[in-house]
């Protein structure tokens, strides 16, 4: 497969592009992460979301530790060709390493950030016997 | 109002934070942009989305040229405190400077990016007599 579709993306100087993951069925924005060429190419090839972990400097196959893989239903690109939107099916219904459905679980109310989503599963249980998210 | 809620955000070295705007009523992801402290503070204070234009290096009051303002219904923060999610009402139903509803109007299909959203209004008409988006 030609990689011209990868060349159309405006990568950062570090070779990355921001990626938003949205749950297809609910429309819920689940998480935000970064991708490099390899992670996006693997995402397209396998249909599973693969990000680039900036902290660990390696490919991050979402769910490899937690089992909470993301099956990719659609991959979209924005007008400036510098942001990716994934529409996904979230295995286990949990995207966040805190055990919540979405990473965006805090809401601004009266001058502070308030937790507005419950922990569905204890992270200690999610990551029993493994490392990373 | 105390600004401790601003201090809780992990700003980039450039003093920015990524921001995702989602249409509250439809769940549609409309656009992605960046914010600095001033833009987020003004967003909270006024209830209108204000971003930081990296290309113009100035506050970008969304809709100031197009009239397509965004009324902010909720402001959320992710688990790492380094990404903002805005739930908005999109004035005019158009977020993208190309005249489409969402900036994410291209979808990956069979090895290429395909336009999958219509232009609702000609940009020449949107920006008649003004500059910028």
Interface residues (C-beta under 8 A of the other chain):
Chain A: X1 X2 X4 X5 X8 X18 X20 X22 X26 X27 X28 X29 X31 X32 X44 X74 X75 X76 X77 X78 X79 X80 X83 X85 X96 X97 X98 X100 X103 X104 X105 X106 X107 X108 X111 X112 X113 X116
Chain B: X1 X2 X4 X5 X8 X18 X20 X22 X26 X27 X28 X29 X31 X32 X44 X74 X75 X76 X77 X78 X79 X80 X83 X85 X96 X97 X98 X100 X103 X104 X105 X106 X107 X108 X111 X112 X113 X116
